[in-house]
Amino acid sequence: MTRAIVLQSTDNVATLIDNTTSGASAELSGARTGAISIVADIPYGHKCAIVALRSGDEILKYGQVIGRAIANIEVGDHVHIHNVEALRARGDR
């Protein structure tokens, strides 16, 4: 089973600590537990959604806003530059 860490209880993403493929199950550990179904191939170290996100929703990791969804994101989907606008370390804010 794929492993995923949730860093803060308010986070809506988990960090994968294994490579995973669509259809796999990911076991959540850390600030949240349980399991989710992965719906995309996601590399080690990348994020997956642990709740459904709508375009415009804030992405929370470390208990902090790290970005904004620019598309709807399903539970278990890859959360990365193709569907998130970064809001940290941009230099313009």
KADA-V688918 format. One record per residue. N is the residue number from 1. RES is the residue in three letters. SS is DSSP state (H for helix, E for strand, - for the rest). PHI is phi in radians with two decimals (999 if undefined). NEAR is the number of other C-alpha atoms within 12 Angstrom. Layout:
n = {N,N}
res = {RES,RES}
ss = {SS,SS}
phi = {PHI,PHI}
near = {NEAR,NEAR}
This chain:
n = {1,2,3,4,5,6,7,8,9,10,11,12,13,14,15,16,17,18,19,20,21,22,23,24,25,26,27,28,29,30,31,32,33,34,35,36,37,38,39,40,41,42,43,44,45,46,47,48,49,50,51,52,53,54,55,56,57,58,59,60,61,62,63,64,65,66,67,68,69,70,71,72,73,74,75,76,77,78,79,80,81,82,83,84,85,86,87,88,89,90,91,92,93}
res = {MET,THR,ARG,ALA,ILE,VAL,LEU,GLN,SER,THR,ASP,ASN,VAL,ALA,THR,LEU,ILE,ASP,ASN,THR,THR,SER,GLY,ALA,SER,ALA,GLU,LEU,SER,GLY,ALA,ARG,THR,GLY,ALA,ILE,SER,ILE,VAL,ALA,ASP,ILE,PRO,TYR,GLY,HIS,LYS,CYS,ALA,ILE,VAL,ALA,LEU,ARG,SER,GLY,ASP,GLU,ILE,LEU,LYS,TYR,GLY,GLN,VAL,ILE,GLY,ARG,ALA,ILE,ALA,ASN,ILE,GLU,VAL,GLY,ASP,HIS,VAL,HIS,ILE,HIS,ASN,VAL,GLU,ALA,LEU,ARG,ALA,ARG,GLY,ASP,ARG}
ss = {-,E,E,E,E,E,-,-,-,-,-,-,E,E,E,E,-,-,-,E,-,-,-,-,E,E,E,E,E,E,-,-,-,E,E,E,E,-,-,-,-,E,-,-,-,-,E,E,E,-,-,-,E,-,-,-,-,E,E,E,E,-,-,E,E,E,E,E,E,-,-,-,E,-,-,-,-,E,E,-,-,-,-,E,E,E,-,-,-,-,-,-,-}
phi = {999,-1.20,-1.88,-2.46,-1.86,-1.84,-1.44,-2.35,-1.12,-1.51,-1.12,-1.98,-2.32,-2.14,-1.74,-1.36,-1.93,-2.51,-1.13,-2.54,-2.18,-0.96,1.69,-1.31,-1.80,-2.06,-1.56,-1.49,-2.46,1.75,-1.28,-2.39,-2.20,2.18,-2.51,-2.30,-1.63,-1.47,-1.99,-2.66,-1.22,-2.35,-1.33,-0.86,1.49,-1.57,-1.76,-2.25,-1.33,-1.88,-2.43,-1.20,-2.10,-1.87,-0.92,1.75,-1.18,-1.34,-1.67,-1.97,-2.49,1.10,1.29,-2.16,-1.31,-1.96,-3.08,-2.34,-1.14,-1.87,-2.69,-1.19,-2.25,-1.40,-1.00,1.51,-1.49,-1.17,-1.94,-2.75,-1.09,-1.36,-2.39,-2.38,-1.66,-1.19,-2.12,-2.00,1.04,-1.50,1.50,-1.88,-2.21}
near = {19,32,32,39,35,33,24,22,21,21,30,40,47,48,40,37,23,25,25,31,23,21,17,23,28,37,28,34,24,21,21,23,19,19,25,32,29,36,23,26,24,31,24,20,21,27,41,52,43,40,29,23,30,20,18,17,23,33,40,33,29,20,18,19,23,26,29,29,31,22,23,23,33,25,27,38,40,39,44,28,18,16,27,32,23,24,20,18,11,10,7,7,7}
